[in-house]
Amino acid sequence: MITLYLRKTDVRFILILFLAFKYHSCEDVINRLFEEINEATLKFNRLGADIAWQYSVDPNDAGLSRRSADYQLERIVWQQRSCDVVEGLHERGALNVTQQRQAHLLCRGPKFTYKEARY
């Protein structure tokens, strides 16, 4: 049995190549990636705002703690994965100035694990 070992950067590069063949242009792939990141950011911001509102209206709601924890886990995992991808693209010089700024805004600041963020 042969074991295939790929670094995270290799996996990102392979994913980008796959998407490039699917969309016929690396530029199209990167633009679509940032559209998806923007859509996900809007989704997470809406969810976070809704949870904050629910806490202000009914702070004793037992389900909010679990909902908040689930949201935080999903957000952290998504953000870290997205940052891994865009940082790989940035290292290869594949991002335009606008995308570089978007990547900076998404990935700046400390990177916490779920456990660190919850406790």
Backbone as numpy.savetxt, mean C-alpha at the origin, in Angstrom:
# Nx Ny Nz CAx CAy CAz Cx Cy Cz
13.97 -32.08 -5.93 13.13 -30.92 -5.93 14.01 -29.68 -5.93
13.71 -28.76 -6.79 14.49 -27.53 -6.91 13.75 -26.43 -6.16
14.48 -25.74 -5.32 13.91 -24.63 -4.58 14.29 -23.34 -5.28
13.32 -22.52 -5.57 13.56 -21.25 -6.24 13.55 -20.15 -5.19
14.63 -19.42 -5.10 14.73 -18.34 -4.12 14.70 -17.01 -4.86
13.73 -16.19 -4.54 13.63 -14.87 -5.14 13.63 -13.81 -4.04
14.43 -12.80 -4.23 14.40 -11.67 -3.31 13.15 -10.86 -3.57
12.78 -10.01 -2.61 11.59 -9.17 -2.78 11.71 -8.30 -4.02
12.91 -7.79 -4.29 13.08 -6.93 -5.47 12.88 -7.73 -6.75
13.28 -9.01 -6.75 13.08 -9.86 -7.92 11.59 -10.07 -8.17
10.85 -10.32 -7.11 9.41 -10.54 -7.24 8.74 -9.29 -7.77
9.13 -8.13 -7.26 8.54 -6.87 -7.74 8.84 -6.68 -9.21
10.07 -6.95 -9.61 10.46 -6.77 -11.00 9.69 -7.72 -11.90
9.53 -8.96 -11.48 8.77 -9.94 -12.27 7.31 -9.50 -12.39
6.73 -9.01 -11.29 5.36 -8.51 -11.33 5.23 -7.36 -12.31
6.18 -6.45 -12.29 6.13 -5.30 -13.20 6.26 -5.77 -14.65
7.14 -6.73 -14.91 7.27 -7.26 -16.26 5.97 -7.92 -16.73
5.37 -8.70 -15.84 4.10 -9.35 -16.17 3.05 -8.30 -16.54
2.94 -7.29 -15.71 1.96 -6.24 -15.98 2.29 -5.46 -17.24
3.58 -5.29 -17.51 3.99 -4.58 -18.72 3.52 -5.32 -19.97
3.65 -6.64 -19.96 3.17 -7.41 -21.10 1.65 -7.35 -21.21
1.00 -7.33 -20.08 -0.47 -7.28 -20.08 -0.96 -5.94 -20.61
-0.34 -4.85 -20.22 -0.80 -3.51 -20.60 -0.01 -2.91 -21.77
1.00 -3.63 -22.26 1.76 -3.26 -23.44 2.73 -2.10 -23.24
2.74 -1.49 -22.11 3.65 -0.38 -21.90 3.96 -0.26 -20.41
5.23 -0.13 -20.10 5.63 0.01 -18.70 5.00 1.28 -18.11
4.94 2.33 -18.90 4.34 3.58 -18.43 2.87 3.37 -18.09
2.16 2.62 -18.92 0.75 2.32 -18.64 0.60 1.52 -17.35
1.51 0.58 -17.14 1.47 -0.25 -15.94 1.68 0.61 -14.70
2.65 1.48 -14.75 2.94 2.33 -13.60 1.78 3.30 -13.35
1.22 3.86 -14.41 0.06 4.74 -14.24 -1.11 4.00 -13.61
-1.35 2.78 -14.06 -2.44 1.97 -13.49 -2.15 1.63 -12.03
-0.92 1.33 -11.71 -0.53 1.06 -10.33 -0.85 2.25 -9.44
-0.51 3.45 -9.88 -0.78 4.63 -9.07 -2.27 4.94 -9.00
-3.02 4.62 -10.05 -4.48 4.76 -9.96 -5.03 3.83 -8.89
-4.54 2.60 -8.85 -4.98 1.64 -7.83 -4.57 2.09 -6.43
-3.37 2.63 -6.30 -2.93 3.14 -5.01 -3.82 4.30 -4.56
-4.14 5.20 -5.47 -5.01 6.32 -5.14 -6.40 5.86 -4.72
-6.94 4.88 -5.44 -8.27 4.34 -5.09 -8.24 3.68 -3.71
-7.20 2.92 -3.45 -7.08 2.25 -2.14 -6.90 3.28 -1.03
-6.14 4.33 -1.28 -5.94 5.38 -0.28 -7.27 6.04 0.06
-8.07 6.32 -0.94 -9.40 6.90 -0.70 -10.25 5.94 0.14
-10.21 4.66 -0.19 -10.98 3.66 0.55 -10.55 3.63 2.01
-9.25 3.57 2.25 -8.75 3.53 3.63 -9.07 4.82 4.38
-8.98 5.95 3.71 -9.31 7.21 4.38 -10.78 7.27 4.76
-11.65 6.78 3.87 -13.08 6.74 4.20 -13.35 5.83 5.39
-12.74 4.65 5.39 -12.93 3.72 6.50 -12.41 4.30 7.81
-11.23 4.91 7.77 -10.66 5.51 8.98 -11.53 6.64 9.51
-12.05 7.47 8.62 -12.92 8.56 9.03 -14.23 8.02 9.62
-14.76 6.96 9.03 -15.99 6.36 9.55 -15.77 5.78 10.95
-14.66 5.11 11.15 -14.35 4.54 12.47 -14.19 5.66 13.49
-13.48 6.72 13.12 -13.30 7.86 14.04 -14.65 8.49 14.38
-15.52 8.61 13.39 -16.85 9.17 13.64 -17.65 8.28 14.59
-17.62 6.99 14.35 -18.35 6.07 15.21 -17.83 6.11 16.65
-16.52 6.25 16.81 -15.96 6.40 18.16 -16.46 7.66 18.84
-16.61 8.74 18.06 -17.07 10.00 18.67 -18.56 9.93 19.01
-19.32 9.19 18.24 -20.77 9.07 18.48 -21.07 8.06 19.57
-20.41 6.90 19.52 -20.69 5.83 20.49 -19.38 5.15 20.89
-18.61 5.76 21.79 -17.31 5.20 22.16 -17.41 3.86 22.90
-18.58 3.48 23.37 -18.74 2.23 24.10 -19.11 1.04 23.22
-19.23 1.27 21.92 -19.58 0.20 20.99 -18.46 -0.85 20.99
-18.77 -2.05 21.42 -17.77 -3.12 21.56 -17.18 -3.54 20.22
-17.94 -3.45 19.16 -17.45 -3.89 17.85 -16.45 -2.94 17.23
-16.41 -1.72 17.70 -15.51 -0.74 17.10 -14.03 -1.09 17.32
-13.72 -1.63 18.46 -12.33 -1.98 18.74 -11.83 -3.03 17.75
-12.64 -4.06 17.49 -12.26 -5.10 16.52 -12.21 -4.53 15.11
-13.17 -3.68 14.78 -13.21 -3.08 13.45 -11.98 -2.18 13.23
-11.62 -1.44 14.28 -10.45 -0.58 14.20 -9.17 -1.40 14.04
-9.07 -2.49 14.76 -7.89 -3.35 14.67 -7.78 -3.98 13.28
-8.90 -4.44 12.75 -8.90 -5.03 11.40 -8.49 -4.00 10.36
-9.03 -2.80 10.49 -8.69 -1.71 9.57 -7.20 -1.42 9.64
-6.69 -1.30 10.85 -5.28 -0.95 11.02 -4.37 -2.02 10.42
-4.68 -3.28 10.65 -3.88 -4.37 10.09 -3.89 -4.31 8.57
-5.07 -4.20 7.99 -5.18 -4.17 6.53 -4.44 -2.96 5.96
-4.56 -1.81 6.60 -3.90 -0.59 6.13 -2.38 -0.73 6.19
-1.87 -1.23 7.29 -0.42 -1.36 7.45 0.15 -2.33 6.41
-0.48 -3.47 6.24 0.01 -4.47 5.28 -0.04 -3.91 3.87
-1.16 -3.27 3.51 -1.29 -2.68 2.17 -0.24 -1.61 1.93
-0.07 -0.73 2.90 0.87 0.37 2.72 2.30 -0.14 2.59
2.68 -1.09 3.41 4.05 -1.63 3.33 4.29 -2.32 1.99
3.32 -3.08 1.52 3.48 -3.75 0.22 3.54 -2.74 -0.91
2.67 -1.75 -0.87 2.67 -0.71 -1.91 3.98 0.05 -1.92
4.50 0.37 -0.74 5.77 1.09 -0.66 6.92 0.24 -1.18
6.91 -1.05 -0.93 7.95 -1.93 -1.47 7.97 -1.85 -2.99
6.79 -1.87 -3.59 6.70 -1.84 -5.05 7.16 -0.49 -5.59
6.63 0.61 -5.06 6.98 1.92 -5.62 8.44 2.29 -5.33
8.99 1.82 -4.21 10.40 2.08 -3.94 11.28 1.33 -4.95
10.87 0.12 -5.32 11.60 -0.61 -6.36 11.56 0.10 -7.70
10.40 0.66 -8.03 10.28 1.42 -9.28 11.11 2.70 -9.22
11.10 3.34 -8.07 11.89 4.57 -7.91 13.37 4.28 -8.05
13.84 3.19 -7.47 15.25 2.80 -7.58 15.65 2.58 -9.04
14.73 2.13 -9.85 15.02 1.88 -11.27 14.80 3.12 -12.13
14.40 4.24 -11.51 14.18 5.48 -12.26 12.95 5.45 -13.14
11.95 4.65 -12.76 10.78 4.47 -13.60 9.63 5.43 -13.28
9.77 6.25 -12.24 8.68 7.13 -11.83 8.90 8.55 -12.35
7.80 9.18 -12.76 7.90 10.60 -13.13 7.87 11.44 -11.85
7.98 12.74 -11.98 8.07 13.63 -10.82 6.82 13.54 -9.95
5.66 13.51 -10.56 4.40 13.41 -9.81 4.34 12.10 -9.04
4.70 11.01 -9.69 4.69 9.70 -9.03 5.72 9.63 -7.91
6.86 10.27 -8.09 7.86 10.31 -7.02 7.29 11.03 -5.80
6.57 12.12 -6.03 5.97 12.86 -4.91 4.89 12.02 -4.23
4.05 11.35 -5.02 3.03 10.48 -4.45 3.67 9.37 -3.62
4.72 8.77 -4.14 5.42 7.70 -3.42 6.00 8.23 -2.11
6.56 9.43 -2.17 7.12 10.03 -0.95 6.03 10.24 0.10
4.89 10.77 -0.31 3.80 11.02 0.63 3.24 9.73 1.21
3.17 8.69 0.40 2.65 7.41 0.87 3.62 6.72 1.83
4.90 6.80 1.55 5.88 5.96 2.25 6.71 6.69 3.30
6.48 7.96 3.50 7.30 8.71 4.47 6.94 8.30 5.90
7.81 8.67 6.80 7.56 8.42 8.21 7.99 7.05 8.67
7.79 6.78 9.95 8.21 5.48 10.49 7.34 4.35 9.96
7.92 3.18 9.91 7.20 1.99 9.46 6.99 1.09 10.67
5.75 0.97 11.08 5.40 0.16 12.24 4.82 -1.17 11.80
5.10 -2.19 12.59 4.40 -3.45 12.41 3.02 -3.29 13.06
2.15 -4.22 12.80 0.81 -4.19 13.40 0.91 -4.23 14.91
1.77 -5.09 15.41 1.92 -5.23 16.87 2.41 -3.93 17.50
3.37 -3.28 16.86 3.87 -2.01 17.37 2.79 -0.94 17.37
1.98 -0.93 16.34 0.94 0.09 16.20 -0.20 -0.13 17.21
-0.45 -1.35 17.57 -1.57 -1.65 18.48 -1.21 -1.52 19.95
0.06 -1.62 20.30 0.42 -1.62 21.71 1.43 -0.58 22.06
